[in-house]
Amino acid sequence: MCHCCPIKGGIKINVGPDHDGYLPSFIHVGAAREHEIANAREFEFPAGSILVSDRGFIDYVFFNSLISKGNYFVTRMKKNTAFEPGGFREVDRDTGVIFDQDIVLTGGGARKCGHTLRMVGYADAETGKKYTFLTNAFHVDAKTVADIYKGRWQIDLCFKRIKQNLKMKSFLGTSRTPNRRQTVSSRL
C-alpha cells in the first residue's frame, strides 16, 4: 500500500438464504460505510419472505412496507422501545420461550409501523442469554420465531470462517470514485 495516501476500505455483504438448504438466493455486496437499510429498501422480496436482522437494522417505515407487501420480519427488540402491551399467548417454557405477547409500538418513529406486532422473549439454553424479539409473524409459534433468528447466526458463523480461513494478504479493488478509477492494494 502506498504510505503517502493510506486508503482504508471494506465491504458489507447481505445474504438472502433459501432456508430449504441454506444456499443463498441472493447476495448483495456494498461499501462498508453504506447502511444496510438503504440497500434493503431497494430489494423486492417475494411475498411471504421473512427478513431477519439485528437491532441496527430497525426501521419502522421499512417494517410497515414489508407488512404491506405480505412479508414478515424477525429482529431483536431495542431495550428502550416504547409500546402498549396487549394479550399474552400461552408458552411452553421447556422450549426456552419466556413470553409471547401482542404489542403496539408507541414511541416517536415506531408509530410509523402502524400495526400490532408480537414480542417474544427467549432464553438460549446453550449460552444462558435472554433475547427479546419483535416480529409480525403471527402464523408461527414463539419457538420458531427464536429459531428463525438463531438461523441468522449461521450466516455470521459462515463469514467468520471465511475470514479466518482465507489467508488473503492483500486485496485489489477499483474505487467507486466517479471521476477516476484507482486500484488499491490494502492489507487485510
C-alpha positions in Angstrom: 0.0 0.0 0.0 1.2 3.5 -0.7 2.1 5.1 2.6 1.6 8.6 1.3 -2.1 8.1 0.7 -3.4 5.4 3.0 -6.8 4.1 1.9 -9.0 2.0 4.1 -12.0 0.2 2.8 -14.3 -2.6 3.5 -17.3 -4.3 2.2 -20.7 -5.4 3.6 -22.4 -8.5 2.3 -26.1 -9.0 2.7 -27.2 -12.6 2.1 -30.7 -13.9 1.4 -30.6 -17.6 2.2 -33.1 -20.1 0.9 -33.9 -21.9 4.1 -34.6 -25.2 2.3 -30.9 -25.7 2.1 -29.3 -22.6 3.5 -28.0 -21.7 0.0 -28.0 -18.0 -0.9 -30.9 -16.9 -3.1 -29.2 -13.6 -3.4 -26.0 -11.8 -2.3 -25.6 -8.1 -2.3 -22.1 -6.6 -1.9 -21.8 -3.0 -0.9 -19.4 -0.5 0.6 -18.9 -0.9 4.4 -19.8 2.7 5.0 -23.3 2.2 3.5 -26.1 1.3 5.9 -27.8 -1.9 5.1 -31.3 -0.4 5.4 -30.7 1.8 2.4 -30.0 -1.3 0.3 -32.9 -3.3 1.9 -35.4 -0.7 0.8 -34.4 -1.3 -2.8 -34.9 -5.1 -2.7 -38.1 -6.6 -3.9 -38.7 -9.6 -1.6 -41.1 -12.3 -2.8 -44.4 -12.2 -0.8 -44.1 -14.4 2.3 -40.4 -13.7 2.8 -39.1 -13.4 6.3 -36.4 -10.8 6.8 -34.2 -11.4 9.8 -32.0 -8.6 11.1 -30.2 -7.3 14.2 -31.2 -4.2 16.1 -29.1 -1.9 14.0 -31.4 -2.6 11.1 -34.6 -1.5 12.8 -36.6 0.9 10.6 -40.3 1.1 11.3 -41.3 2.6 8.0 -39.5 -0.2 6.3 -41.3 -2.8 8.5 -44.6 -1.2 7.6 -43.6 -1.6 3.9 -42.7 -5.3 4.4 -46.1 -5.9 6.1 -48.0 -4.1 3.4 -46.3 -6.4 0.8 -47.2 -9.6 2.6 -43.7 -10.1 4.1 -42.5 -10.8 7.6 -39.6 -9.7 9.8 -37.9 -11.0 12.9 -35.5 -8.7 14.7 -34.1 -8.1 18.2 -36.1 -5.5 20.1 -34.3 -2.4 21.4 -34.4 -2.1 25.1 -35.9 1.4 25.1 -38.7 0.6 22.6 -41.9 2.2 23.9 -45.1 0.1 23.5 -48.5 -0.7 24.8 -48.9 -4.3 25.9 -51.6 -6.5 24.5 -52.7 -10.0 25.2 -50.4 -12.8 26.1 -50.2 -16.3 24.5 -49.6 -19.5 26.4 -45.9 -20.7 26.1 -44.1 -23.9 26.7 -41.2 -22.7 29.0 -39.4 -26.0 28.4 -38.6 -24.7 24.9 -36.8 -21.6 26.2 -39.7 -19.3 25.4 -40.3 -16.9 28.3 -43.3 -14.9 27.0 -45.2 -14.3 23.8 -47.2 -11.0 23.7 -49.0 -8.7 21.3 -47.9 -5.1 21.4 -48.5 -1.8 19.7 -45.5 0.5 19.3 -46.0 3.9 20.8 -42.6 5.7 20.6 -42.0 8.6 18.1 -40.9 6.9 14.9 -42.1 3.5 16.0 -45.7 4.7 15.5 -45.0 4.7 11.7 -45.2 1.0 11.7 -48.9 1.2 12.4 -49.5 -2.5 13.1 -50.0 -4.7 16.1 -46.7 -6.7 16.5 -45.5 -9.6 18.5 -42.9 -9.6 21.2 -41.3 -12.9 22.1 -38.9 -13.5 25.0 -36.4 -16.3 24.7 -33.7 -17.7 26.9 -31.0 -19.6 25.0 -30.1 -22.9 26.8 -26.6 -23.0 25.3 -25.5 -19.5 26.2 -27.9 -18.6 29.0 -28.5 -15.3 27.3 -32.0 -13.8 27.1 -33.4 -12.2 24.0 -36.5 -10.2 23.1 -37.7 -10.5 19.5 -40.0 -8.2 17.6 -42.0 -9.7 14.7 -45.1 -9.6 12.7 -45.0 -13.4 12.1 -48.2 -14.4 14.0 -48.5 -17.6 11.9 -45.6 -19.4 13.6 -45.1 -20.4 17.2 -42.9 -18.5 19.5 -40.1 -21.1 19.5 -40.0 -20.9 15.7 -39.5 -17.1 15.9 -36.5 -17.7 18.1 -35.2 -20.4 15.7 -35.6 -18.1 12.8 -33.4 -15.5 14.5 -30.9 -18.2 15.6 -30.7 -19.3 11.9 -29.2 -15.8 11.2 -26.2 -16.7 13.3 -25.3 -19.4 10.7 -24.6 -16.6 8.2 -22.4 -14.8 10.8 -20.5 -18.1 11.5 -20.0 -18.7 7.8 -18.4 -15.3 7.3 -16.3 -15.7 10.4 -14.9 -19.0 9.0 -14.2 -17.3 5.6 -12.3 -14.5 7.3 -10.3 -17.0 9.5 -9.5 -19.5 6.7 -8.9 -17.3 3.7 -5.4 -16.1 4.3 -5.6 -13.0 2.0 -2.6 -10.8 2.3 -3.9 -8.1 0.1 -7.0 -7.1 -1.9 -7.0 -5.3 -5.2 -10.1 -3.3 -6.0 -11.3 -0.4 -8.0 -12.7 2.6 -6.1 -16.2 3.9 -6.8 -14.8 7.5 -7.2 -16.9 8.9 -10.2 -14.1 10.9 -11.9 -11.3 8.4 -11.7 -10.5 4.7 -11.4 -8.0 3.8 -8.8 -6.5 0.4 -8.0 -5.8 0.0 -4.3 -3.8 -2.7 -2.5 -4.5 -2.9 1.2 -3.5 -5.3 3.9 -6.3 -7.4 5.5 
